Amino acid sequence: MDIEFKEKTFEKYFGHELARLTNITFSPDQCDEEVLGFDEAFFLAERWLFRVAPYVRGRRRARLHGIDLRTFNHIGEDLARMLPDFRFNLFVQFKRPVYLTSRGAGQWQDWKQSYYRYATTPHQQEALERIEAQSYGRAAAVYASPAFWRADDLWAHVRNGVVVDNSNMAGAGKLKGHGCYSYVSAGFSGKGHSETVDIESDPLPTILGAGLERNEPLPLNQHLKKAAAAIVEATSGSDTVTPVFQRVRAALGIEEFDPNSFASAIDMIEVFSDAFGVRYTAMG
């Protein structure tokens, strides 16, 4: 049975609730209509942005010219001084499952009831595994999918602020070697396939609590630079991950990575998010 709502809709409201789980979050790769990609979880006042990062018209009827790179990097420093420190990164791969109700479904014998299932994609799976490893405890990568299939249920959960509570999440590392994942309810339990294996992932509050507690607090600009450096390392030297990442970089015209640049860090995060279809959130 097909899910009655789009993956992007589920992702949007999941992300809204995720932003409320810590003191402050920053996600530069979502909500294209917002200035510089800052989403509503960040609450950046546009009047402040245009005061420190004005756009100017060179001559009448000419196009608007943005600020130069050096000025943009200074914005990162100014921004960091105004905000709490950040400690942790969360990479979320959203999945739109199918809801299977037939006894002839492939994993019916494992559940003996209706269940949800989605397939993993090899290059996405490897990218999530590698970014988690390269972040040395400063990031987690998870899959998130709804444990409901009706559109009416989605909007009821949105209204009540319980989309996350009614989702199933699986640690990317737990799904290594599995072509698909199935589950019957919200939470952190499911099964990996093709050879069926029970999978129990860490609860999201546990992941966030541990990540925020154990990591050194950093200003936003430094935190993003560290995340970007991990992304560059994670996407190097892989036969499946590297070509995808480089293809997106080339398409977006992003050739160089400057580890000391706030703008370059945001570029790398956005390329990774676009290349592998994940939502990145910095948390503090």
Long-range contacts (C-beta under 8 A, 24 or more apart in sequence): 1-98, 1-99, 1-100, 1-101, 1-149, 2-98, 2-99, 2-149, 3-96, 3-97, 3-98, 3-99, 3-146, 3-149, 4-149, 4-150, 4-151, 4-154, 5-151, 5-154, 6-96, 7-94, 7-95, 7-96, 9-154, 10-94, 10-96, 10-145, 10-146, 10-154, 10-163, 11-92, 11-94, 11-279, 13-154, 13-157, 13-158, 13-163, 14-92, 14-94, 14-144, 14-163, 14-164, 14-167, 15-39, 15-41, 15-92, 15-279, 15-281, 16-40, 16-41, 16-163, 17-161, 17-162, 17-163, 17-164, 18-90, 18-92, 18-164, 18-281, 19-281, 21-164, 21-204, 21-205, 21-208, 21-283, 22-208, 22-212, 22-283, 22-284, 23-84, 23-284, 24-83, 24-84, 24-86, 24-283, 24-284, 25-281, 25-282, 25-283, 25-284, 26-86, 26-220, 26-224, 26-281, 26-282, 27-279, 27-280, 27-281, 27-282, 28-224, 28-266, 28-269, 28-270, 28-280, 29-269, 29-270, 29-273, 29-274, 29-279, 29-280, 30-279, 37-266, 37-270, 41-281, 52-78, 69-261, 69-263, 72-262, 72-263, 73-261, 73-262, 73-263, 75-262, 76-220, 76-221, 76-224, 76-262, 76-263, 77-221, 77-262, 79-220, 79-221, 80-219, 80-220, 80-221, 80-222, 81-219, 83-219, 83-220, 83-284, 84-284, 85-217, 85-218, 85-219, 85-220, 85-223, 85-284, 86-217, 86-218, 86-219, 86-220, 86-223, 86-282, 86-283, 86-284, 87-138, 87-211, 87-212, 87-215, 87-216, 87-217, 87-218, 87-223, 87-283, 87-284, 88-138, 88-139, 88-140, 88-208, 88-211, 88-212, 88-215, 88-282, 88-283, 88-284, 89-135, 89-138, 89-139, 89-140, 89-223, 89-227, 89-280, 89-281, 89-282, 89-283, 90-139, 90-140, 90-141, 90-142, 90-207, 90-208, 90-211, 90-280, 90-281, 90-283, 91-128, 91-131, 91-132, 91-139, 91-140, 91-141, 91-142, 91-172, 91-278, 91-279, 91-280, 92-141, 92-142, 92-143, 92-144, 92-278, 92-279, 92-281, 93-124, 93-128, 93-141, 93-142, 93-143, 93-144, 93-172, 93-276, 93-277, 93-278, 94-143, 94-144, 94-145, 94-277, 94-279, 95-143, 95-144, 95-145, 96-145, 96-146, 97-145, 97-146, 99-149, 106-193, 107-182, 107-191, 107-193, 107-196, 110-182, 110-191, 110-196, 111-182, 111-184, 111-191, 113-184, 114-184, 115-182, 115-183, 115-184, 116-145, 116-146, 116-147, 116-149, 116-168, 116-182, 116-183, 116-184, 117-180, 117-181, 117-182, 118-143, 118-145, 118-180, 118-181, 119-179, 119-180, 120-175, 120-178, 120-179, 120-180, 120-181, 122-240, 123-240, 123-241, 123-244, 123-276, 124-276, 124-277, 124-278, 125-172, 125-175, 125-176, 126-238, 126-240, 126-241, 127-234, 127-235, 127-241, 127-244, 127-245, 127-272, 127-275, 127-276, 127-278, 128-172, 128-276, 128-278, 129-172, 129-173, 129-176, 130-234, 130-235, 130-238, 130-241, 131-230, 131-231, 131-234, 131-272, 132-172, 132-173, 133-234, 134-230, 134-231, 134-233, 134-234, 135-227, 135-230, 136-230, 137-211, 137-214, 137-215, 138-211, 138-215, 138-226, 138-227, 138-230, 139-211, 139-227, 139-230, 140-171, 140-207, 140-211, 141-171, 141-172, 141-173, 141-278, 142-169, 142-170, 142-171, 142-172, 142-201, 142-204, 142-207, 143-169, 143-170, 143-171, 143-172, 143-175, 143-181, 144-168, 144-169, 145-169, 145-183, 147-183, 147-184, 147-185, 147-186, 147-187, 164-204, 169-201, 169-203, 169-204, 170-199, 170-201, 171-201, 171-202, 171-207, 174-199, 174-200, 174-201, 175-199, 208-283, 211-283, 212-283, 212-284, 217-284, 220-282, 221-262, 221-265, 223-282, 224-262, 224-265, 224-266, 224-269, 224-282, 225-259, 225-260, 225-261, 225-262, 225-265, 227-265, 227-269, 227-280, 227-282, 228-257, 228-259, 228-264, 228-265, 228-266, 228-267, 228-268, 228-269, 229-259, 231-268, 231-269, 231-271, 231-272, 232-257, 232-268, 235-272, 235-275, 244-275, 244-276, 245-271, 245-272, 245-275, 245-276, 247-275, 248-274, 248-275
